[in-house]
């Protein structure tokens, strides 16, 4: 028997897949011109969201749009398909999904908890480092899970991100700090990077699907 949370997730995943399927036929993108623009809703509208500062809401709408593509690309895959590796150097789709979850968790720690990148606790590293680093350990350890398992992980983490975004104003997006090789960046860039990172791996997922055995 599925609980209400599991049922709602299935409904969300199904709706997201339908929306993604229709995107190519009817793309509608709206960019927020100023902080005075009224919040808008809808997967294919990029702009402010109710409950969030204008720029944060616009960023979140972009992230939500990209996540819907991920969901639509994997929600109907079998365990065997999620575990498939087309050679001994490739990552499985399941491992890539856990990798996306790990990266979101680390961005949460870095931007919300203001923990310097890579200095989190041993407990956090034990839970997420294999997925973050991928490679041979991930090929061996991240296997045997359903699409719902991976998508639930991603959804749980996204709920944390949304909750934390709602607590902050747009000035927080501009807060600077070191990141890659001590290059200066800000929170907006970090979360934009999290979004384009998903786009990059969504392309890999599509490639892996093309290599499934016939």
Protein Blocks (a to p, Z undefined) as FASTA:
>chain_A
ZZfklmmmmmmmmmmmmmmmmmmmmccddddfbfkbccdedjklgcddehiafklmmmmm
mmmmmmmmmmmmmmmpcfklmmpcfbfkbccfklmmmmmmmmmmmmmmmmmnopaehiac
fklmmmmmmmmngmmllmmmmghiafklmmmmmmmmmmmmmmmmmmpcfklmmpgcdfee
hiacdfklmmmmmmmmmmmmmmmmmmmmmmpcZZ
